């Protein structure tokens, strides 16, 4: 797989940013420095459209390939099971240490690229439809062309460690919302 250059958010989208763009806060646990949660893939698309209108930029959700490359540390990859460590407690808020709630972004150690919370805190929507990976060499893969659900990655505050591995994949329909589910921006 080959990826063109892109940027990915150092943290998950916070409630402060969501509120500044959307003038509301769908999150169940409130706090400006907490990741926004309880947002659907469709909600994320509305947020991104408004953010782009306000900024003149072209923000988007990362593709699944971009998300995983960043989570694994890119060219600095050290082969960790979780994004930045083999010890999940160093890098993630998950079921065993979260107290059943989200935590402020960037309070655990970052991964090899200086990116926070790619394992745990909240799952993160990706742009792709969920589907099988292609076995052929690809440039900038975008996943399946159609499907039932969109991919989300990264594990959450409510998951056991195994679900927070950089390799673990989930999907749900574009209208699905849950307090475990947020987003990270790409550009």
Secondary structure, DSSP 8 states (H G I E B T S, - for coil): -B-----B-SS--BHHHHHHHHS----SS--TTBB--S--HHHHHHHHHHHHHHHSS--EE--HHHHHHHHTTGGG----SBTTBSSHHHH---TTTS-SS--BTT-S---TTS---SSSSSEEEEEEE-----SS--BS---BSS-S-EEEES--TTS-GGGGSTT-EEEE-TT---TTEE--EE-
